[in-house]
Amino acid sequence: MIINVDRSSVAMGDDIRPHAETVDLPESSTIAEAVAYLRQRKYLAPIAGGRATWVLEVNGRPAAVIAQQWAEPKFAVDPSDTLGSFGGEVSLMFRYRAQIDPDDLYDTLSGG
């Protein structure tokens, strides 16, 4: 399954090359596996100081908070949902939220 992936810019120097790309993952891959794959490939730009916060949107809907200082993302959707369950076209957008408190952001997204 072809997944459209994009992310926000973190600084002007970060825009040397485009961030939008496609990745081919099995339809049976979970959203957690897709995020782990992208993190392993270092798709999200690291920030000096180690405190970057990102919101993952799946097809335009908030799905997770990813923080550079966290070992694992926190999901606002079921992390075992498969990519195929999001429809025929899947878009993952990582929105940079600077160094805001990721726990507060997660609480807001999850209704906590």
FENDANOR-V217248 format. One record per pair of residues at least 4 apart in sequence whose C-alpha atoms are under 7 Angstrom apart, sorted by the first residue. I is the first residue (numbers start at 1). GAP is how many residues later the second one is. Records with the same first field share a line. If there is no record, write none. Layout:
I=GAP, GAP
This chain:
1=23, 24, 25, 26
2=20, 21, 22, 23
3=19, 20, 21, 87, 88
4=17, 18, 19, 86, 87, 88
5=15, 16, 17, 86, 87, 88
6=13, 14, 15, 86, 87, 88
7=12, 13, 86, 87, 88
8=86, 87, 88
9=5, 6
10=4, 86
25=4
27=55, 56, 57
28=54, 55, 56
29=4, 5, 53, 54
30=4, 49, 50, 51, 52, 53
31=4, 48, 49, 50, 51, 52
32=4, 47, 48
33=4
34=4
35=4
36=4
37=4
38=4, 5
39=4, 5
46=4
47=4, 5
50=18, 19
51=16, 17, 18, 48
52=15, 16, 46, 47
53=13, 14, 15, 43, 44, 45, 46, 47, 49
54=11, 12, 13, 40, 41, 42, 43
55=7, 9, 10, 11, 39, 40, 41
56=6, 7, 8, 9, 36, 37, 38, 39
57=4, 5, 6, 35, 36, 37
58=4, 5, 32, 33, 34, 35
59=31, 32, 33
63=12, 13, 14
64=9, 10, 11, 12
65=8, 9, 10, 37, 41
66=7, 8
67=6, 35
75=4
76=33, 34
81=4
84=4
86=4
101=4
102=4
103=4
104=4
105=4
106=4
107=4, 5
108=4
